[in-house]
Amino acid sequence: MTATDFVFGYGSLVFNLRERPSRTPDPGGFVTHLGDVRRAWNVAMDNHADIPGYKYYLAPDGSRPAVYVAFLDLVPSSGGSVNGLCRPVAEDELPILDRRERNYTRLEVTGRIDAPLGRTWIYVGSPAGRERLRRGSEAGSAVVTREYLDRVVGGFEALGPDERRRFEGSTDPRPFPVLDLERIDLPHP
């Protein structure tokens, strides 16, 4: 694999860029910063919907809760900056990441990160993903899964205590409850 591109992970992608995350951070890449943004809980999936090749969540009792599962996003913030892990990816891996990150839109940010090594992309919330979060928030049914929160925090912890502190300082407070939900992956068509 020849890396022709880089992806800047600022949430769960810090932990692992592969389609099915492992339990340890992915090797490679470098810590850097993206300017004029902050992290916010601004994207959601609808746990009611079955999307082939995607996922849904079950409660400990085996029921499927009627919730919107929230994820991190980037929002404009003049003078703000978020830390993350910039990792090389082969061009043929980008469509795989696009499917994994279906609540997001891929944007090029090469000129906005510190010390880019090549063409660099981020994933920001899609209009549909942000609208789902708005609906879930208004209905009082937006939640964060413990699995996702642990993966994000674990990724930054693996980068060291300074990066964990930078993550916490550049992330809006979590406005939704954390639930212990089991992730169920749906097969690809």
N, CA and C atoms as a LAMMPS dump frame, in Angstrom:
ITEM: TIMESTEP
0
ITEM: NUMBER OF ATOMS
567
ITEM: BOX BOUNDS ff ff ff
-5.0000000000000000e+02 5.0000000000000000e+02
-5.0000000000000000e+02 5.0000000000000000e+02
-5.0000000000000000e+02 5.0000000000000000e+02
ITEM: ATOMS id mol type element x y z
1 1 1 N 0.844 -1.178 0
2 1 2 C 0 0 0
3 1 3 C 0.887 1.239 0
4 2 1 N 0.703 2.079 -0.948
5 2 2 C 1.386 3.356 -0.997
6 2 3 C 0.409 4.42 -0.535
7 3 1 N 0.758 5.108 0.527
8 3 2 C -0.121 6.143 1.05
9 3 3 C -0.032 7.37 0.163
10 4 1 N -1.158 7.785 -0.365
11 4 2 C -1.189 8.984 -1.187
12 4 3 C -1.978 10.092 -0.503
13 5 1 N -2.686 9.744 0.554
14 5 2 C -3.531 10.683 1.269
15 5 3 C -3.362 10.469 2.769
16 6 1 N -3.899 11.422 3.528
17 6 2 C -3.924 11.323 4.987
18 6 3 C -5.331 11.645 5.463
19 7 1 N -5.72 11.035 6.57
20 7 2 C -6.995 11.353 7.211
21 7 3 C -6.682 11.839 8.615
22 8 1 N -7.257 12.992 8.959
23 8 2 C -7.108 13.569 10.295
24 8 3 C -8.271 13.068 11.141
25 9 1 N -7.952 12.218 12.117
26 9 2 C -8.963 11.709 13.044
27 9 3 C -9.008 12.556 14.294
28 10 1 N -10.2 12.998 14.67
29 10 2 C -10.362 13.853 15.852
30 10 3 C -11.325 13.239 16.866
31 11 1 N -11.837 12.044 16.58
32 11 2 C -12.77 11.344 17.465
33 11 3 C -12.437 9.871 17.431
34 12 1 N -13.39 9.045 17.012
35 12 2 C -13.141 7.604 16.99
36 12 3 C -12.08 7.207 15.973
37 13 1 N -11.83 8.028 14.967
38 13 2 C -10.788 7.691 13.991
39 13 3 C -9.381 7.821 14.573
40 14 1 N -9.235 8.452 15.726
41 14 2 C -7.937 8.452 16.397
42 14 3 C -7.627 7.02 16.821
43 15 1 N -8.669 6.324 17.262
44 15 2 C -8.48 4.96 17.764
45 15 3 C -8.128 4.003 16.647
46 16 1 N -8.851 4.101 15.533
47 16 2 C -8.59 3.159 14.454
48 16 3 C -9.285 3.622 13.191
49 17 1 N -8.577 3.632 12.09
50 17 2 C -9.146 4.04 10.807
51 17 3 C -9.778 2.89 10.041
52 18 1 N -9.587 1.684 10.482
53 18 2 C -10.11 0.546 9.734
54 18 3 C -11.621 0.439 9.906
55 19 1 N -12.269 -0.244 8.978
56 19 2 C -13.73 -0.34 8.987
57 19 3 C -14.247 -0.982 10.271
58 20 1 N -13.607 -2.02 10.76
59 20 2 C -14.022 -2.66 12.005
60 20 3 C -12.91 -2.466 13.015
61 21 1 N -13.086 -1.538 13.946
62 21 2 C -12.012 -1.191 14.871
63 21 3 C -11.52 -2.369 15.708
64 22 1 N -10.234 -2.367 15.961
65 22 2 C -9.652 -3.339 16.877
66 22 3 C -9.699 -2.731 18.28
67 23 1 N -9.067 -3.373 19.223
68 23 2 C -9.075 -2.882 20.6
69 23 3 C -7.855 -2.04 20.949
70 24 1 N -6.98 -1.815 19.996
71 24 2 C -5.798 -0.994 20.263
72 24 3 C -5.653 0.05 19.168
73 25 1 N -5.023 1.173 19.477
74 25 2 C -4.846 2.207 18.453
75 25 3 C -4.07 1.675 17.252
76 26 1 N -4.44 2.156 16.094
77 26 2 C -3.791 1.8 14.839
78 26 3 C -2.382 2.403 14.828
79 27 1 N -1.366 1.645 14.415
80 27 2 C -0.017 2.213 14.372
81 27 3 C 0.128 3.218 13.242
82 28 1 N 1.124 4.059 13.37
83 28 2 C 1.43 5.014 12.304
84 28 3 C 0.73 6.331 12.507
85 29 1 N 1.121 7.284 11.707
86 29 2 C 0.517 8.599 11.79
87 29 3 C 1.266 9.513 12.735
88 30 1 N 0.757 10.738 12.828
89 30 2 C 1.395 11.726 13.681
90 30 3 C 0.326 12.638 14.274
91 31 1 N 0.596 13.12 15.457
92 31 2 C -0.311 14.039 16.142
93 31 3 C -0.14 15.416 15.532
94 32 1 N -1.251 16.07 15.273
95 32 2 C -1.222 17.421 14.731
96 32 3 C -2.491 18.147 15.152
97 33 1 N -2.681 19.357 14.632
98 33 2 C -3.819 20.187 15.019
99 33 3 C -4.503 20.756 13.786
100 34 1 N -5.793 20.955 13.904
101 34 2 C -6.613 21.585 12.87
102 34 3 C -7.184 22.858 13.472
103 35 1 N -7.007 23.978 12.776
104 35 2 C -7.41 25.263 13.329
105 35 3 C -8.813 25.707 12.974
106 36 1 N -9.287 26.666 13.755
107 36 2 C -10.572 27.349 13.569
108 36 3 C -11.778 26.434 13.7
109 37 1 N -11.653 25.397 14.537
110 37 2 C -12.764 24.492 14.827
111 37 3 C -12.715 24.08 16.293
112 38 1 N -13.807 23.476 16.748
113 38 2 C -13.867 22.808 18.042
114 38 3 C -14.705 21.544 17.856
115 39 1 N -14.587 20.6 18.794
116 39 2 C -15.393 19.389 18.747
117 39 3 C -16.724 19.642 19.429
118 40 1 N -17.778 19.068 18.85
119 40 2 C -19.111 19.178 19.44
120 40 3 C -19.862 17.872 19.197
121 41 1 N -20.806 17.564 20.056
122 41 2 C -21.691 16.408 19.884
123 41 3 C -22.791 16.874 18.945
124 42 1 N -22.566 16.677 17.647
125 42 2 C -23.369 17.375 16.649
126 42 3 C -23.882 16.492 15.518
127 43 1 N -23.705 15.168 15.627
128 43 2 C -24.132 14.233 14.59
129 43 3 C -24.798 13.05 15.275
130 44 1 N -25.791 12.453 14.614
131 44 2 C -26.421 11.267 15.197
132 44 3 C -26.884 10.31 14.118
133 45 1 N -27.034 9.058 14.531
134 45 2 C -27.701 8.037 13.722
135 45 3 C -29.026 7.724 14.398
136 46 1 N -29.989 7.298 13.6
137 46 2 C -31.305 6.922 14.101
138 46 3 C -31.282 5.431 14.393
139 47 1 N -31.396 5.045 15.651
140 47 2 C -31.333 3.643 16.032
141 47 3 C -32.55 2.85 15.561
142 48 1 N -33.562 3.537 15.031
143 48 2 C -34.739 2.862 14.479
144 48 3 C -34.447 2.272 13.1
145 49 1 N -33.514 2.872 12.374
146 49 2 C -33.302 2.558 10.956
147 49 3 C -32.35 1.376 10.782
148 50 1 N -32.714 0.49 9.867
149 50 2 C -31.823 -0.586 9.447
150 50 3 C -31.216 -0.194 8.11
151 51 1 N -29.891 -0.041 8.086
152 51 2 C -29.174 0.322 6.867
153 51 3 C -28.181 -0.8 6.596
154 52 1 N -28.357 -1.524 5.477
155 52 2 C -27.425 -2.622 5.177
156 52 3 C -25.969 -2.158 5.258
157 53 1 N -25.152 -2.961 5.935
158 53 2 C -23.742 -2.643 6.084
159 53 3 C -23.449 -1.645 7.185
160 54 1 N -24.478 -1.256 7.957
161 54 2 C -24.255 -0.288 9.032
162 54 3 C -24.436 -0.978 10.376
163 55 1 N -25.085 -0.355 11.319
164 55 2 C -25.191 -0.884 12.677
165 55 3 C -26.455 -0.371 13.344
166 56 1 N -26.771 -0.995 14.457
167 56 2 C -27.77 -0.478 15.383
168 56 3 C -27.347 -0.941 16.769
169 57 1 N -28.083 -0.529 17.791
170 57 2 C -27.689 -0.832 19.163
171 57 3 C -28.835 -1.467 19.932
172 58 1 N -28.467 -2.395 20.835
173 58 2 C -29.417 -3.047 21.726
174 58 3 C -29.111 -2.669 23.169
175 59 1 N -30.166 -2.56 23.966
176 59 2 C -30.031 -2.324 25.394
177 59 3 C -29.634 -3.638 26.074
178 60 1 N -29.156 -3.582 27.315
179 60 2 C -28.77 -4.812 28.018
180 60 3 C -29.892 -5.849 28.112
181 61 1 N -31.151 -5.411 28.101
182 61 2 C -32.264 -6.363 28.163
183 61 3 C -32.62 -6.959 26.801
184 62 1 N -31.859 -6.601 25.758
185 62 2 C -32.095 -7.135 24.421
186 62 3 C -33.04 -6.313 23.569
187 63 1 N -33.633 -5.267 24.142
188 63 2 C -34.538 -4.417 23.371
189 63 3 C -33.735 -3.421 22.532
190 64 1 N -34.391 -2.894 21.539
191 64 2 C -33.769 -1.903 20.662
192 64 3 C -34.346 -0.537 21.024
193 65 1 N -33.587 0.269 21.772
194 65 2 C -34.143 1.545 22.244
195 65 3 C -34.397 2.535 21.106
196 66 1 N -35.453 3.308 21.276
197 66 2 C -35.821 4.348 20.3
198 66 3 C -35.014 5.606 20.61
199 67 1 N -33.745 5.597 20.213
200 67 2 C -32.837 6.7 20.512
201 67 3 C -32.104 7.14 19.252
202 68 1 N -31.505 8.298 19.358
203 68 2 C -30.574 8.8 18.356
204 68 3 C -29.2 8.745 19.007
205 69 1 N -28.279 8.031 18.39
206 69 2 C -26.948 7.844 18.961
207 69 3 C -26.039 8.952 18.435
208 70 1 N -25.506 9.757 19.356
209 70 2 C -24.717 10.946 19.018
210 70 3 C -23.231 10.624 18.891
211 71 1 N -22.589 11.38 17.987
212 71 2 C -21.159 11.254 17.74
213 71 3 C -20.54 12.65 17.661
214 72 1 N -19.217 12.682 17.77
215 72 2 C -18.502 13.954 17.684
216 72 3 C -18.445 14.471 16.249
217 73 1 N -18.331 15.783 16.152
218 73 2 C -18.282 16.497 14.881
219 73 3 C -17.361 17.692 15.097
220 74 1 N -17.037 18.388 14.033
221 74 2 C -16.295 19.639 14.124
222 74 3 C -17.208 20.773 13.711
223 75 1 N -17.147 21.863 14.469
224 75 2 C -17.921 23.054 14.146
225 75 3 C -16.973 24.246 14.126
226 76 1 N -17.289 25.26 13.311
227 76 2 C -16.404 26.429 13.232
228 76 3 C -16.216 27.107 14.588
229 77 1 N -15 27.546 14.834
230 77 2 C -14.663 28.266 16.056
231 77 3 C -13.428 29.109 15.774
232 78 1 N -13.645 30.384 15.497
233 78 2 C -12.544 31.266 15.145
234 78 3 C -11.477 31.249 16.239
235 79 1 N -10.266 30.92 15.851
236 79 2 C -9.15 30.862 16.795
237 79 3 C -9.065 29.553 17.552
238 80 1 N -10.064 28.675 17.419
239 80 2 C -10.039 27.389 18.099
240 80 3 C -9.113 26.413 17.383
241 81 1 N -8.861 25.291 18.023
242 81 2 C -7.996 24.266 17.441
243 81 3 C -8.306 22.939 18.113
244 82 1 N -8.317 21.87 17.322
245 82 2 C -8.478 20.532 17.888
246 82 3 C -7.251 19.7 17.542
247 83 1 N -6.893 18.833 18.464
248 83 2 C -5.809 17.894 18.225
249 83 3 C -6.392 16.608 17.659
250 84 1 N -5.531 15.844 17.018
251 84 2 C -5.958 14.567 16.473
252 84 3 C -4.772 13.834 15.877
253 85 1 N -5.082 12.71 15.279
254 85 2 C -4.057 11.867 14.683
255 85 3 C -4.225 11.866 13.176
256 86 1 N -3.188 12.242 12.473
257 86 2 C -3.195 12.277 11.02
258 86 3 C -2.497 11.011 10.545
259 87 1 N -3.229 10.198 9.803
260 87 2 C -2.734 8.88 9.438
261 87 3 C -2.751 8.679 7.931
262 88 1 N -1.709 8.038 7.392
263 88 2 C -1.7 7.788 5.944
264 88 3 C -2.74 6.74 5.554
265 89 1 N -3.362 6.947 4.406
266 89 2 C -4.294 5.973 3.838
267 89 3 C -4.04 5.898 2.334
268 90 1 N -4.236 4.711 1.799
269 90 2 C -4.145 4.549 0.35
270 90 3 C -5.433 5.087 -0.26
271 91 1 N -5.337 5.584 -1.471
272 91 2 C -6.507 6.175 -2.123
273 91 3 C -7.673 5.197 -2.196
274 92 1 N -7.391 3.898 -2.368
275 92 2 C -8.489 2.924 -2.446
276 92 3 C -9.144 2.65 -1.095
277 93 1 N -8.544 3.128 0.005
278 93 2 C -9.165 2.988 1.323
279 93 3 C -10.201 4.086 1.587
280 94 1 N -10.112 5.186 0.868
281 94 2 C -11.033 6.296 1.121
282 94 3 C -12.493 5.906 0.905
283 95 1 N -12.864 5.171 -0.144
284 95 2 C -14.278 4.767 -0.272
285 95 3 C -14.75 3.879 0.888
286 96 1 N -13.857 3.065 1.441
287 96 2 C -14.214 2.238 2.597
288 96 3 C -14.5 3.132 3.799
289 97 1 N -13.648 4.13 4.013
290 97 2 C -13.875 5.077 5.107
291 97 3 C -15.143 5.894 4.867
292 98 1 N -15.404 6.269 3.62
293 98 2 C -16.628 7.019 3.314
294 98 3 C -17.862 6.223 3.727
295 99 1 N -17.859 4.917 3.492
296 99 2 C -19.004 4.081 3.905
297 99 3 C -19.084 3.999 5.422
298 100 1 N -17.942 3.815 6.07
299 100 2 C -17.926 3.723 7.531
300 100 3 C -18.437 5.022 8.156
301 101 1 N -18.037 6.136 7.572
302 101 2 C -18.369 7.453 8.109
303 101 3 C -19.602 8.032 7.4
304 102 1 N -20.634 7.234 7.228
305 102 2 C -21.798 7.645 6.43
306 102 3 C -22.593 8.796 7.033
307 103 1 N -22.364 9.148 8.281
308 103 2 C -23.021 10.323 8.873
309 103 3 C -22.223 11.599 8.635
310 104 1 N -21.162 11.48 7.871
311 104 2 C -20.215 12.572 7.664
312 104 3 C -19.943 12.79 6.177
313 105 1 N -19.343 13.935 5.89
314 105 2 C -18.889 14.297 4.559
315 105 3 C -17.378 14.475 4.622
316 106 1 N -16.667 13.933 3.646
317 106 2 C -15.21 14.073 3.612
318 106 3 C -14.836 15.394 2.958
319 107 1 N -13.958 16.171 3.63
320 107 2 C -13.476 17.451 3.118
321 107 3 C -11.952 17.495 3.155
322 108 1 N -11.377 18.146 2.175
323 108 2 C -9.929 18.322 2.187
324 108 3 C -9.558 19.499 3.082
325 109 1 N -8.531 19.302 3.928
326 109 2 C -8.088 20.349 4.863
327 109 3 C -6.573 20.499 4.874
328 110 1 N -5.93 20.126 3.803
329 110 2 C -4.461 20.104 3.769
330 110 3 C -3.862 21.415 4.274
331 111 1 N -4.382 22.54 3.824
332 111 2 C -3.828 23.828 4.216
333 111 3 C -4.219 24.299 5.605
334 112 1 N -5.048 23.531 6.301
335 112 2 C -5.532 23.958 7.621
336 112 3 C -4.94 23.172 8.78
337 113 1 N -4.121 22.152 8.491
338 113 2 C -3.508 21.421 9.593
339 113 3 C -2.055 21.832 9.726
340 114 1 N -1.518 21.617 10.93
341 114 2 C -0.106 21.905 11.176
342 114 3 C 0.756 20.852 10.479
343 115 1 N 1.702 21.285 9.679
344 115 2 C 2.729 20.435 9.065
345 115 3 C 2.166 19.249 8.286
346 116 1 N 1.326 19.499 7.27
347 116 2 C 0.795 18.367 6.491
348 116 3 C 1.902 17.655 5.718
349 117 1 N 1.751 16.348 5.57
350 117 2 C 2.713 15.557 4.809
351 117 3 C 2.179 15.185 3.428
352 118 1 N 0.97 15.603 3.129
353 118 2 C 0.329 15.303 1.86
354 118 3 C -1.129 15.719 1.926
355 119 1 N -1.865 15.402 0.874
356 119 2 C -3.284 15.759 0.835
357 119 3 C -3.983 15.135 2.044
358 120 1 N -4.699 15.978 2.798
359 120 2 C -5.28 15.554 4.075
360 120 3 C -6.782 15.816 4.089
361 121 1 N -7.522 14.83 4.604
362 121 2 C -8.98 14.86 4.66
363 121 3 C -9.465 14.8 6.107
364 122 1 N -10.657 15.338 6.331
365 122 2 C -11.389 15.143 7.582
366 122 3 C -12.808 14.729 7.22
367 123 1 N -13.504 14.217 8.217
368 123 2 C -14.926 13.911 8.086
369 123 3 C -15.679 14.85 9.021
370 124 1 N -16.602 15.635 8.435
371 124 2 C -17.456 16.528 9.223
372 124 3 C -18.9 16.091 9.034
373 125 1 N -19.721 16.419 10.01
374 125 2 C -21.114 15.986 9.994
375 125 3 C -21.851 16.367 8.726
376 126 1 N -22.564 15.406 8.162
377 126 2 C -23.395 15.677 6.994
378 126 3 C -24.633 16.449 7.443
379 127 1 N -25.285 17.164 6.537
380 127 2 C -26.535 17.832 6.919
381 127 3 C -27.559 16.848 7.492
382 128 1 N -27.67 15.657 6.925
383 128 2 C -28.631 14.666 7.438
384 128 3 C -28.237 14.188 8.834
385 129 1 N -26.95 13.952 9.062
386 129 2 C -26.478 13.522 10.38
387 129 3 C -26.705 14.588 11.438
388 130 1 N -26.495 15.84 11.07
389 130 2 C -26.731 16.942 12.011
390 130 3 C -28.223 17.129 12.27
391 131 1 N -29.046 16.93 11.253
392 131 2 C -30.498 17.027 11.426
393 131 3 C -31.01 15.927 12.361
394 132 1 N -30.468 14.713 12.233
395 132 2 C -30.87 13.638 13.144
396 132 3 C -30.521 13.995 14.583
397 133 1 N -29.353 14.587 14.786
398 133 2 C -28.989 14.997 16.142
399 133 3 C -29.957 16.054 16.657
400 134 1 N -30.334 17.001 15.812
401 134 2 C -31.281 18.035 16.226
402 134 3 C -32.612 17.406 16.647
403 135 1 N -33.121 16.475 15.846
404 135 2 C -34.388 15.807 16.178
405 135 3 C -34.277 15.03 17.485
406 136 1 N -33.2 14.292 17.642
407 136 2 C -33.006 13.517 18.866
408 136 3 C -32.859 14.398 20.085
409 137 1 N -32.16 15.499 19.932
410 137 2 C -31.981 16.428 21.039
411 137 3 C -33.314 17.049 21.443
412 138 1 N -34.083 17.491 20.455
413 138 2 C -35.391 18.094 20.754
414 138 3 C -36.344 17.097 21.406
415 139 1 N -36.261 15.831 21.008
416 139 2 C -37.14 14.799 21.561
417 139 3 C -36.631 14.263 22.898
418 140 1 N -35.44 14.669 23.304
419 140 2 C -34.859 14.161 24.546
420 140 3 C -34.416 12.705 24.44
421 141 1 N -34.147 12.254 23.202
422 141 2 C -33.767 10.854 23.013
423 141 3 C -32.375 10.7 22.393
424 142 1 N -31.53 11.723 22.498
425 142 2 C -30.146 11.617 22.022
426 142 3 C -29.291 11.045 23.147
427 143 1 N -28.438 10.084 22.798
428 143 2 C -27.563 9.433 23.772
429 143 3 C -26.186 9.232 23.144
430 144 1 N -25.223 8.914 23.982
431 144 2 C -23.885 8.518 23.558
432 144 3 C -23.683 7.106 24.079
433 145 1 N -23.102 6.238 23.25
434 145 2 C -22.829 4.889 23.747
435 145 3 C -21.507 4.886 24.515
436 146 1 N -21.473 4.091 25.564
437 146 2 C -20.236 3.968 26.346
438 146 3 C -19.104 3.446 25.452
439 147 1 N -19.418 2.517 24.551
440 147 2 C -18.415 1.967 23.633
441 147 3 C -17.736 3.093 22.841
442 148 1 N -18.522 4.003 22.265
443 148 2 C -17.969 5.097 21.466
444 148 3 C -17.143 6.036 22.343
445 149 1 N -17.699 6.439 23.47
446 149 2 C -16.994 7.355 24.361
447 149 3 C -15.673 6.74 24.824
448 150 1 N -15.703 5.456 25.206
449 150 2 C -14.474 4.786 25.643
450 150 3 C -13.454 4.697 24.518
451 151 1 N -13.911 4.455 23.29
452 151 2 C -12.989 4.358 22.151
453 151 3 C -12.317 5.709 21.901
454 152 1 N -13.103 6.785 21.935
455 152 2 C -12.538 8.114 21.689
456 152 3 C -11.55 8.482 22.789
457 153 1 N -11.961 8.369 24.034
458 153 2 C -11.089 8.728 25.153
459 153 3 C -9.857 7.822 25.165
460 154 1 N -10.055 6.533 24.905
461 154 2 C -8.93 5.599 24.866
462 154 3 C -7.917 5.943 23.789
463 155 1 N -8.411 6.417 22.65
464 155 2 C -7.501 6.829 21.582
465 155 3 C -6.61 7.979 22.005
466 156 1 N -7.216 8.97 22.665
467 156 2 C -6.414 10.116 23.109
468 156 3 C -5.517 9.751 24.292
469 157 1 N -5.976 8.867 25.17
470 157 2 C -5.117 8.402 26.26
471 157 3 C -3.887 7.7 25.711
472 158 1 N -4.062 6.915 24.637
473 158 2 C -2.934 6.207 24.037
474 158 3 C -1.901 7.176 23.461
475 159 1 N -2.331 8.381 23.114
476 159 2 C -1.4 9.391 22.597
477 159 3 C -0.647 10.106 23.716
478 160 1 N -1.095 9.921 24.95
479 160 2 C -0.416 10.506 26.094
480 160 3 C -1.29 11.481 26.856
481 161 1 N -0.918 11.766 28.102
482 161 2 C -1.752 12.625 28.956
483 161 3 C -1.937 14.041 28.424
484 162 1 N -0.928 14.587 27.759
485 162 2 C -1.079 15.939 27.205
486 162 3 C -2.134 15.962 26.11
487 163 1 N -2.143 14.934 25.258
488 163 2 C -3.14 14.898 24.177
489 163 3 C -4.536 14.664 24.731
490 164 1 N -4.657 13.871 25.781
491 164 2 C -5.974 13.69 26.418
492 164 3 C -6.463 15.026 26.962
493 165 1 N -5.597 15.792 27.615
494 165 2 C -5.991 17.106 28.149
495 165 3 C -6.362 18.057 27.009
496 166 1 N -5.614 18.035 25.919
497 166 2 C -5.949 18.89 24.775
498 166 3 C -7.306 18.488 24.184
499 167 1 N -7.567 17.188 24.118
500 167 2 C -8.871 16.71 23.653
501 167 3 C -9.991 17.269 24.537
502 168 1 N -9.836 17.127 25.831
503 168 2 C -10.87 17.603 26.761
504 168 3 C -11.059 19.115 26.658
505 169 1 N -9.962 19.852 26.459
506 169 2 C -10.046 21.305 26.383
507 169 3 C -10.628 21.83 25.083
508 170 1 N -10.677 21.001 24.048
509 170 2 C -11.189 21.457 22.751
510 170 3 C -12.495 20.755 22.359
511 171 1 N -13.145 20.137 23.356
512 171 2 C -14.391 19.412 23.109
513 171 3 C -15.5 20.004 23.969
514 172 1 N -16.625 20.337 23.333
515 172 2 C -17.775 20.835 24.088
516 172 3 C -18.224 19.783 25.1
517 173 1 N -18.752 20.209 26.237
518 173 2 C -19.267 19.237 27.205
519 173 3 C -20.335 18.34 26.562
520 174 1 N -20.35 17.089 26.988
521 174 2 C -21.314 16.133 26.451
522 174 3 C -22.687 16.439 27.04
523 175 1 N -23.673 16.806 26.184
524 175 2 C -24.99 17.175 26.689
525 175 3 C -25.971 16.006 26.8
526 176 1 N -25.528 14.795 26.464
527 176 2 C -26.435 13.649 26.419
528 176 3 C -25.97 12.561 27.372
529 177 1 N -26.91 11.735 27.861
530 177 2 C -26.514 10.638 28.745
531 177 3 C -25.727 9.565 28
532 178 1 N -24.907 8.843 28.76
533 178 2 C -24.143 7.724 28.223
534 178 3 C -24.889 6.445 28.582
535 179 1 N -25.129 5.593 27.575
536 179 2 C -25.809 4.321 27.798
537 179 3 C -24.894 3.16 27.431
538 180 1 N -25.024 2.081 28.178
539 180 2 C -24.334 0.844 27.843
540 180 3 C -25.192 0.107 26.829
541 181 1 N -24.83 0.243 25.559
542 181 2 C -25.575 -0.39 24.471
543 181 3 C -24.628 -1.321 23.716
544 182 1 N -25.174 -2.407 23.21
545 182 2 C -24.399 -3.366 22.438
546 182 3 C -24.54 -3.049 20.948
547 183 1 N -23.426 -2.891 20.294
548 183 2 C -23.418 -2.607 18.864
549 183 3 C -23.679 -3.893 18.077
550 184 1 N -24.613 -3.82 17.14
551 184 2 C -24.92 -4.922 16.237
552 184 3 C -24.637 -4.448 14.816
553 185 1 N -23.725 -5.122 14.146
554 185 2 C -23.378 -4.77 12.773
555 185 3 C -24.282 -5.518 11.807
556 186 1 N -24.848 -4.787 10.86
557 186 2 C -25.684 -5.395 9.831
558 186 3 C -24.808 -5.82 8.657
559 187 1 N -25.127 -6.934 8.025
560 187 2 C -24.312 -7.386 6.89
561 187 3 C -24.428 -6.456 5.696
562 188 1 N -23.371 -6.445 4.912
563 188 2 C -23.395 -5.698 3.633
564 188 3 C -24.288 -6.437 2.663
565 189 1 N -24.953 -5.706 1.773
566 189 2 C -25.818 -6.384 0.792
567 189 3 C -25.017 -7.24 -0.189
